[in-house]
Amino acid sequence: MPHPELKTVVNGIVFENPFLLASGPPTTNARVIAKGFDLGWGGAVTKTISLDAAKVINVSPRYAKLRSHETGEVIGFENIELISDRPIEAWLDDLRQIRKAYPSKVLIASIMEEFDRARWHQIVRLVQETGVHALELNLSCPHGMPERRMGMAMGEDPECVSEVVSWVKEVSKIPVWAKLTPNVARISEPAEAAVKARADGLAAINTILSVNGIDLATLRPLPTVEGWSMPG
């Protein structure tokens, strides 16, 4: 019996199937992305890339499991992971390597920067020259360094969303998707702002803010890093 035709076209990009690895730990470098492609995934969105990885400090542990009270089995996860802490130079090499090794697979670069037009222009120009098919703008990570006005600190403000998308569209030669945060009262407002700023697509959604549990022996939230945690 022949296999069904799963080929999908979005923004002129041909996907051999519509199943993509989302931005996160399974797309943190070329090696794991290649493994996903070898297993049959039609595309992948990279772990989020920024210009200055030295400012990204990922802690450990940064994942927590949610278990069923009845069975003890794992039924969910929480994370407090930041964006990629790998240098952009390493990422540019990885992107070129993946595109060369897997020409039929779709590779989308997730990017995030401070609220600064020049920095967004710089990262777009660097990344799109590697041959990626599209850009996903991370305007939605809930622990995306709000002190630098990144991630959800932008995505919860429709005016910021509009401005950033406009900046990117000034220099992008490939489709641009805005990744939305669910942690707002009306997700339609930043979505409409992105579309009006000429985003080619929308990605929904990023992490839902939550607290996975409390260690009743220590009264500390999970995951715990030196006694501290945060919603993730």
Residue pairs with C-beta under 8 A, 6 or more apart in sequence:
6 16
6 17
6 18
6 42
7 14
7 15
7 16
7 17
8 14
8 15
8 17
8 18
8 42
9 15
10 201
11 134
11 175
11 200
11 201
12 175
13 106
13 133
13 134
13 175
14 106
15 42
15 43
15 106
16 42
16 104
16 105
17 40
17 41
17 42
18 42
19 40
19 41
19 42
19 43
20 41
20 42
20 43
20 44
20 45
20 106
20 108
21 27
21 33
21 36
21 41
21 43
21 44
21 45
22 45
23 45
23 46
23 47
23 48
23 110
23 136
23 138
23 179
24 47
24 81
25 32
25 47
25 81
26 32
26 33
26 36
26 44
27 33
27 36
27 44
27 45
27 46
27 47
28 47
28 84
28 86
29 47
29 86
29 90
29 94
30 94
30 97
30 98
33 44
33 46
33 94
33 98
33 107
34 98
34 101
34 102
36 44
37 44
37 98
37 102
37 105
41 105
42 105
42 106
43 105
43 106
43 107
43 108
43 133
44 105
44 106
44 107
44 108
45 108
45 109
45 110
45 136
45 203
46 84
46 91
46 95
46 107
46 108
46 109
46 110
47 83
47 84
47 86
47 110
48 83
48 84
48 110
48 111
48 112
48 138
48 141
48 144
49 83
49 84
49 86
49 88
49 91
49 109
49 110
49 111
49 112
49 123
49 127
50 56
50 83
50 84
50 88
50 111
50 112
50 113
50 123
50 150
51 88
51 113
51 119
51 122
51 123
53 84
53 85
53 86
53 87
53 88
54 87
55 145
55 148
56 82
56 83
56 84
56 85
56 145
57 82
57 85
58 81
58 82
58 85
59 80
59 225
60 225
61 223
61 224
61 225
62 79
62 80
62 81
62 223
62 225
63 77
63 78
63 79
63 80
63 81
63 223
64 77
64 78
64 79
64 212
64 213
64 222
64 223
65 74
65 76
65 77
65 212
66 74
66 75
66 76
66 77
66 78
66 212
66 213
67 73
67 74
67 75
68 75
76 212
77 212
78 210
78 211
78 212
78 222
78 223
78 232
79 207
79 232
80 143
80 223
80 225
80 229
80 230
80 232
81 143
81 232
82 141
82 143
82 144
82 145
83 112
83 138
83 141
83 144
83 145
83 151
84 91
88 123
88 126
91 127
92 126
92 127
92 130
95 107
95 109
95 127
95 130
95 131
95 132
96 130
96 131
98 105
98 107
99 107
99 130
99 131
99 132
106 133
106 134
107 131
107 132
107 133
108 132
108 133
108 134
108 135
108 136
108 177
109 127
109 128
109 130
109 132
109 134
109 135
109 136
110 135
110 136
110 137
110 138
110 179
111 123
111 124
111 127
111 135
111 136
111 137
111 138
112 137
112 138
112 139
112 141
112 144
112 150
112 151
113 119
113 120
113 123
113 150
114 148
114 149
114 150
115 149
115 150
115 154
115 160
115 163
115 164
117 167
120 164
120 167
120 168
121 167
121 170
121 171
124 135
124 168
124 171
124 172
125 171
127 135
128 135
128 172
128 173
128 174
132 174
133 174
133 175
134 174
134 175
134 176
134 177
134 200
134 201
135 168
135 172
135 174
135 175
135 176
135 177
136 177
136 178
136 179
136 203
137 164
137 165
137 168
137 176
137 177
137 178
137 179
137 199
138 144
138 151
138 179
138 206
139 151
139 152
139 154
139 155
139 160
139 161
139 164
139 178
139 179
139 180
139 181
139 190
139 194
140 151
140 152
140 155
140 179
140 180
140 181
140 182
140 205
140 206
140 207
141 150
141 151
141 152
141 181
141 206
141 207
142 151
142 152
142 181
142 183
142 206
142 207
142 209
142 231
142 232
143 151
143 207
143 230
143 232
144 150
144 151
144 152
144 153
145 151
146 152
146 153
149 160
151 181
151 206
152 181
152 183
152 206
153 160
154 160
154 161
154 164
155 161
155 179
155 180
155 181
155 184
155 190
155 206
156 181
156 183
156 184
156 190
157 190
158 189
158 190
158 192
158 193
159 193
161 178
161 190
161 193
161 194
161 197
162 193
162 194
162 196
162 197
163 197
165 176
165 178
165 193
165 194
165 197
165 198
165 199
166 197
166 198
168 176
169 176
169 197
169 198
169 199
175 200
175 201
176 198
176 199
176 200
176 201
177 199
177 200
177 201
177 202
177 203
178 190
178 191
178 194
178 199
178 201
178 202
178 203
179 202
179 203
179 204
179 205
179 206
180 187
180 190
180 191
180 194
180 202
180 203
180 204
180 205
180 206
181 187
181 190
181 205
181 206
182 204
182 205
182 206
182 208
183 208
183 209
184 190
187 204
187 205
191 202
194 202
195 202
207 232
209 231
209 232
210 231
210 232
211 221
211 222
211 229
211 231
212 221
212 222
212 223
213 221
213 222
214 220
214 221
214 222
215 221
215 222
215 224
218 224
220 227
220 229
221 229
222 229
223 229
